[in-house]
Amino acid sequence: MMKILVNFKSGFKQIFIVPKSMLAVEFRNMAKEIGGNIDSIEFSLPSRRSSNAQSEPSNGVLRLPEKR
């Protein structure tokens, strides 16, 4: 499971808990149905030092293109 924070263009923010196997397009469509147009998505990325389970995850921001 992965925790994802979605910032919507309306200013609304929502945290989603989704399986890592979910496709990005599937997630984007689901989030858009719930909150409208998406401004940005913030998600936890696993540490590059995967052998160290105690390390803090880094945060990433992904801006998805508008669906055409």
Secondary structure, 3 states (H helix, E strand, C coil): CEEEEEEECCCCEEEEEECCCCCHHHHHHHHHHHHCCEEEEEEEECCCCCCCCCCCCEEEEECCCCCC
